Amino acid sequence: MYTPSIMLVSLTVTQAKEAEFSRFYQHEFLPAVLDAVPEFSSVRRYEAIGDLAKAFNRRRTLSLYEIASRDGSESAFTGFARPRLAEMVSRFGQWKETDFSDFTRVLFHPVYEHRRRPADGHLGNRPLIVISHEIKADLLGGFQKWMHEKYLPRLMADVPTLVACRQYESSGVTPARHVVILECQDQQSLPGTLNDMSAHFRCDENEALNKWEDVAVDFRDAVAFKQTFRWPD
């Protein structure tokens, strides 16, 4: 089964312009991009919620584009330069220049997928828990082996309200970033899911993760997101 590569676009908009930007971005920009760049099969937009968002003292938005085919990643990533998108990209650039902070746009390829899959397919309308790491190159192999063989399978077993788990590695950026995307059953179960992830019966796994992060990880970020838009609808 094909696991698509993805492109993640993260940004924060000034509060005063957030509603105006969202109308442009969701109802003009994103549909125009998918029309002009068929290498993208879908896009979903999310906003940060809950305790993980508060921990960083800000709310972020995340757009997740899925790539339609194995060989379409690079052409999708560069598709914003296509002439038919010139006006939209120019308008987006004006917003970016005056009203954005923390803007990133990164292509990611899948490196791990847990066997549990949602009955209605990945993503749906579910909230996500997104955990990002930058890992020291000399320790990457050992960290990834532990994550794939122990930590992530045990996490999925211990927290049944997590319905899917995938990990991705960034392409074309240094240092490389590794992103775990956990899909939660629904927004109502998200608080309990977060509690179960840090429950007392998981202390050994979480202490082991902390030890790995102390020696192997240069950067860590964890945010819960709710879905606010999807296209095609």
N, C-alpha and C positions, 0 to 999 in steps of 0.2 A: 504494500500500500504506500502510495506517495505521501511523504510528509513535506509540506511546502516550506520553502524558505520564506522569511518574512522581512519586512522593513518596518522599523520602529521610529516614529517621529515623536519626540517629547518636547513639550514647551509649556511655559507659564505665560499667560496674558495678563496685563494690568487689569485690575478689577473693574475699573471704569469702562473699559472697552470690551470686556469679556462677552457680553451678549451680542454686541454688534459684530465682533469677529466671528463668533460661533455661527451666526446666520450666514455670513459670507463663506466660511470654511466648509460648513456641512452641506449647504444647499447650492453652492456655486463651485467652489474649488474642488472638493473631493469628487463629486460626480463628473466634473470636467476631466480630472486626472484619469479616472477609470475609463472614460470614453476614449481618451487620446492614447492611453497606455494599456492595451489589452493584456499585456504581460501580468498585470495585476488582476486577480480574480475577485477580490473583495477588499473592503476597508472597514474597520470598526474603530470608533473613537471612545475613549474612556476618560474618566476624571478620578483623581485620587480621593479616597474616603477613609474614615475611621481613624483608629489610633495610630496606624502606621503613617498616615498622612500628617497627623498632628506632630508626630515625632520629628518631622523635618520642617515644621513651622511654616508650611505652605501647601497649596494644592496644585498639583500638576495635571496636565492632560497628556494623553498618550494616544497616538493613532497607530493602528496595527494593520499593515497591508500584507495580504497573502499573495505569493507569487504563483502564477498559474501552472508553470511547468519547470522541470529541472534545469533547462537551459535558458530560462528567461530572466534570471536574477539580475545580471549586469545590465541588460537592456532596459529592464524595468527601472533600475536605480537611476539610470541616465535619461530616462524617458521624459523627465521634466524639462529637458532642453528642446523638446520637439516644438517646431514653429507654431502649431495650433494652440499650444499652451502659453505662448509668450505673454499675452495680456494677463492671464490668471497668475502666472508666476511673478509678473511685475507687481500686481496688486498685493500678492502675498508678501513680496519683498518689502513693500512699504510698511505693512503691519510689523514685519520682523524687525525693521530698522528702528521703529519708534515704540513698540508696545510689547515686545517679547523679552523674556529672560530664560536662560537655561535651555536654549534650542539645540537639539541634536537630531540628526537623521542618519541611521545606521542600518546596513544590510546584515542579516543574520542567517546562518545555515544551521539546520538541525544536527545535533550530535547524539541525542538520546530521546527516547519516547517510552514511557511506561505503557504496559500492555492494557491498562484500564482505559477504555474509550467511552465517551458519552454516547448514548443510543441515538441522539439526534445530530451527531457530528460535533467536531470541535468548535469551540468558541460560543456558538449560539448567542443567547443574551445574558450569559453568566458573568459574574464578577471574576476578576483575576487577582492573583497574588503574584507579583513580579519581583524576583530576587536576582540582583545583579552582582557579579564579582569580577574584579581584575586580579588575576592569579599570577604569581611569580613563575616565569617560564620553566625554571628547573624543577619546580614542584607540581607543575600542571598535571603530569601523567598520574602521579600518585593521588592527588586530590580528586581528579575526575574518576579514577577507578573506584575510590571509596564512595563518591557520590552516587555513581551508577549502580554499584553492587550492594551497597549497604544503606546509605542515608536516604536516598529517594525511594527505594522500594519499601523500607520500613516506615517512612513518612506516609506513603500511600496506604499501607496496611493499617497504620494507627489512626488515620483520619479518613474515614469512609465518605465524608462529605466532600472530599477532593475527588473530582470525577475524571481528571486528566492531568498529566504532567509531561511537559516537554522541556528539553534544554537546547539552547542555541549558542553558537559561537559567532562573534562578529567577523565581518570581512572588510578588509581594506583600512582598518584603523589600528593604531599602535598606542598603548598596549591593547591587546585583544580583550574583549569583554565577553563574559559568559552569563547568559540570562536563563533562569528557570522560570517558566510560566506555569503556574498552577491554576486550574479552573475549579472554582467552588460551585457546589450544587445550585445555589441560588443566593440572592442577597440576604434573605432571612436567616440562612444558616451560616453566613460569613462570620459573625461574632463568635459562635461556637466553634467554628473551624479554626479560627485564630487561637482561641483558648486551647483547643486540643493539640495544636502544633507545639505549644509550650507547656503541655501538661506534665505533671510530676512523673508519669510513667515513661515520658520521653526524655528524661533528664540525661541519660547516658548518651543518647544520640546528639542532643543539643550541646552537651559539654564537649563531645568529640568535635562537633562543628566549630565551636569556639576555639578549640586548640588548633584546628587546621587554619582558621582565619588568623590566628595570632602569628603563624609562621609563613603561611602561603598566600595570604590575600592582601593586596595593596589597597583595595577599595571594595566596599560592600554597601548595597542599597536594597531596601525592601519596602514595597508600597502595595497597598490594596487598591484596586480600581473597580468602579462600576461602569457599565457600558451606557453610553449616552446617544450613540448614533451608529447605524450600520448601512452600508451601501454595497451591492444592491439590497434593497429593503425586502 
